[in-house]
Amino acid sequence: MTLRFQSLWWLLLSMPHFFSLHAQPFHTKARIEDRAFDQVVRKYLDFSVPVIDVDSLYRFIDSDVKDIYILDARARDEYEVSRIPHAQYIGYPRIDKAVLDHIPKDSKVIVYCSIGYRSEKIGEQLRQMGYRRVYNLYGSIFEWINRGYPVVDLRGDTVHRVHTYNRKWSRWVFNPAYEKVY
């Protein structure tokens, strides 16, 4: 083995976190099925917070992964209509810091809102507070609904409605199985 090859091999072996299965779903290549909606989301995001796609989050919820915290960065009335299962209300534009009391700073934190703009802003604040594994749900609850994934009410019961912020934004919810509330 040449010295150059040995150095490269040692470097690869010394950084196993790059090859971790847990790191793979968190990427910047997330996409939305509807091209027009994808363009709208891309227009609003700065990508200052890494993104995760809705399919990856669904797999994590379905597999009952314990070290992930899901935070809802919508207005309280939006959250009360429906939310992604296991999500906690974090607020926007101000963070409800009491929610963070039980979240270790080394945990994976996924933040969402309607399309991803507000959650990106909350994600930025969380990163400034020392949370380093923060991810923005790309397409947020609208894409979650569009893919047919479940939402729950405050009691935890599955519901088929979503708060769409207002009539203008409701056009980005395509799934006819869900009632649009605004």
C-alpha positions as CSV (number, residue, x, y, z in Angstrom):
1,M,0.0,0.0,0.0
2,T,1.3,3.4,-0.9
3,L,1.5,6.1,1.7
4,R,-1.1,8.1,-0.2
5,F,-3.5,5.2,-0.3
6,Q,-2.9,4.4,3.4
7,S,-3.7,8.0,4.4
8,L,-6.9,8.1,2.4
9,W,-7.9,4.7,3.8
10,W,-7.3,5.9,7.4
11,L,-9.2,9.1,6.7
12,L,-12.2,7.2,5.5
13,L,-12.2,4.8,8.5
14,S,-11.8,7.6,11.0
15,M,-15.0,9.3,9.8
16,P,-17.7,6.7,10.0
17,H,-20.4,9.3,10.6
18,F,-20.2,10.1,6.9
19,F,-21.4,6.6,6.1
20,S,-24.0,6.3,8.8
21,L,-27.4,5.1,7.8
22,H,-29.0,7.7,10.0
23,A,-27.3,10.5,8.0
24,Q,-28.4,9.4,4.6
25,P,-32.1,10.6,4.6
26,F,-31.0,14.1,5.5
27,H,-30.0,15.7,2.3
28,T,-30.5,18.8,0.1
29,K,-31.8,16.8,-2.9
30,A,-35.3,16.6,-1.5
31,R,-38.0,17.2,-4.1
32,I,-41.7,17.7,-4.4
33,E,-43.8,15.7,-6.8
34,D,-45.6,18.7,-8.3
35,R,-43.1,20.7,-10.3
36,A,-44.9,24.1,-9.9
37,F,-45.2,23.6,-6.1
38,D,-41.5,22.6,-6.0
39,Q,-40.6,25.8,-7.8
40,V,-42.6,27.9,-5.3
41,V,-41.0,26.2,-2.3
42,R,-37.5,26.7,-3.8
43,K,-38.3,30.4,-4.4
44,Y,-39.1,30.9,-0.7
45,L,-36.3,28.9,0.9
46,D,-32.7,30.0,1.4
47,F,-31.6,26.5,2.2
48,S,-29.9,27.9,5.3
49,V,-31.1,24.8,7.2
50,P,-30.6,21.3,5.7
51,V,-33.8,19.7,4.4
52,I,-35.3,16.3,4.7
53,D,-38.0,15.0,2.4
54,V,-41.4,13.9,3.6
55,D,-40.9,10.2,2.7
56,S,-37.8,10.0,4.9
57,L,-39.6,11.6,7.8
58,Y,-42.6,9.2,7.3
59,R,-40.2,6.2,7.4
60,F,-38.7,7.5,10.7
61,I,-42.1,7.9,12.3
62,D,-43.2,4.5,11.0
63,S,-40.0,2.8,12.3
64,D,-40.6,4.5,15.8
65,V,-37.1,6.1,15.9
66,K,-36.8,7.6,19.3
67,D,-34.1,10.3,18.9
68,I,-36.1,12.5,16.5
69,Y,-38.2,15.5,17.6
70,I,-40.7,17.0,15.2
71,L,-41.6,20.7,15.8
72,D,-44.5,22.6,14.2
73,A,-43.7,26.2,13.4
74,R,-47.1,27.3,12.3
75,A,-49.6,29.6,14.1
76,R,-51.4,28.0,17.0
77,D,-54.7,27.9,15.1
78,E,-53.1,26.0,12.2
79,Y,-51.6,23.5,14.7
80,E,-54.9,23.0,16.3
81,V,-56.6,21.9,13.1
82,S,-54.1,19.1,12.4
83,R,-50.4,18.3,12.8
84,I,-48.0,15.6,11.8
85,P,-48.0,12.7,14.3
86,H,-45.7,13.3,17.3
87,A,-45.2,17.0,16.4
88,Q,-45.0,19.6,19.2
89,Y,-46.0,23.2,18.8
90,I,-42.9,25.4,18.8
91,G,-44.5,28.6,17.5
92,Y,-43.6,31.3,15.0
93,P,-42.1,33.9,14.9
94,R,-41.1,33.4,18.6
95,I,-40.0,30.0,19.8
96,D,-41.8,28.5,22.8
97,K,-38.6,27.8,24.7
98,A,-40.4,25.5,27.2
99,V,-40.7,23.0,24.4
100,L,-36.9,22.9,24.1
101,D,-36.4,22.0,27.8
102,H,-36.6,18.3,27.1
103,I,-34.8,18.2,23.7
104,P,-31.1,17.4,24.0
105,K,-29.0,19.7,21.7
106,D,-27.5,16.6,20.0
107,S,-30.9,15.3,18.9
108,K,-32.3,15.3,15.4
109,V,-34.9,18.0,15.2
110,I,-37.2,18.3,12.2
111,V,-39.2,21.5,11.8
112,Y,-42.1,22.1,9.5
113,C,-44.8,24.7,8.7
114,S,-47.0,25.0,5.6
115,I,-44.4,24.9,2.9
116,G,-41.1,25.4,4.7
117,Y,-40.4,29.1,4.9
118,R,-41.4,29.7,8.6
119,S,-39.8,26.4,9.6
120,E,-36.6,27.4,8.0
121,K,-36.6,30.6,10.0
122,I,-37.2,28.7,13.3
123,G,-34.5,26.2,12.2
124,E,-32.1,29.0,11.9
125,Q,-32.9,30.2,15.4
126,L,-32.5,26.7,16.8
127,R,-29.1,26.3,15.2
128,Q,-28.1,29.7,16.7
129,M,-29.2,28.2,20.1
130,G,-26.8,25.3,19.7
131,Y,-29.0,22.6,18.1
132,R,-26.8,21.3,15.3
133,R,-28.9,18.5,13.9
134,V,-31.8,20.6,12.7
135,Y,-33.6,19.9,9.5
136,N,-36.4,21.6,7.6
137,L,-39.2,19.4,6.2
138,Y,-39.1,20.2,2.5
139,G,-42.6,21.0,1.3
140,S,-43.7,20.8,4.9
141,I,-47.2,19.7,5.9
142,F,-48.6,20.6,2.4
143,E,-46.4,18.0,0.7
144,W,-47.0,15.6,3.6
145,I,-50.7,15.8,2.9
146,N,-50.2,15.7,-0.8
147,R,-48.4,12.3,-0.4
148,G,-51.3,11.0,1.7
149,Y,-49.5,10.7,5.0
150,P,-51.7,11.0,8.1
151,V,-52.2,14.1,10.2
152,V,-53.8,14.1,13.7
153,D,-55.8,16.5,15.8
154,L,-54.9,17.6,19.4
155,R,-56.3,14.3,20.8
156,G,-54.1,12.3,18.4
157,D,-56.9,11.1,16.3
158,T,-56.4,10.9,12.5
159,V,-58.2,13.6,10.7
160,H,-58.6,14.6,7.0
161,R,-58.2,18.3,7.2
162,V,-55.4,20.8,7.1
163,H,-55.1,24.5,7.8
164,T,-53.8,26.0,4.6
165,Y,-52.9,29.5,6.0
166,N,-55.2,31.3,3.6
167,R,-57.1,30.7,0.3
168,K,-54.1,31.7,-1.9
169,W,-51.9,29.0,-0.3
170,S,-54.6,26.4,-0.3
171,R,-54.1,25.8,-4.0
172,W,-50.9,23.9,-3.1
173,V,-52.8,21.2,-1.3
174,F,-53.8,18.8,-4.1
175,N,-55.0,15.7,-2.2
176,P,-58.8,15.7,-2.5
177,A,-59.1,13.5,0.6
178,Y,-58.3,16.5,2.8
179,E,-60.5,19.4,3.7
180,K,-58.8,22.7,3.4
181,V,-59.4,25.1,6.3
182,Y,-58.3,28.8,6.4
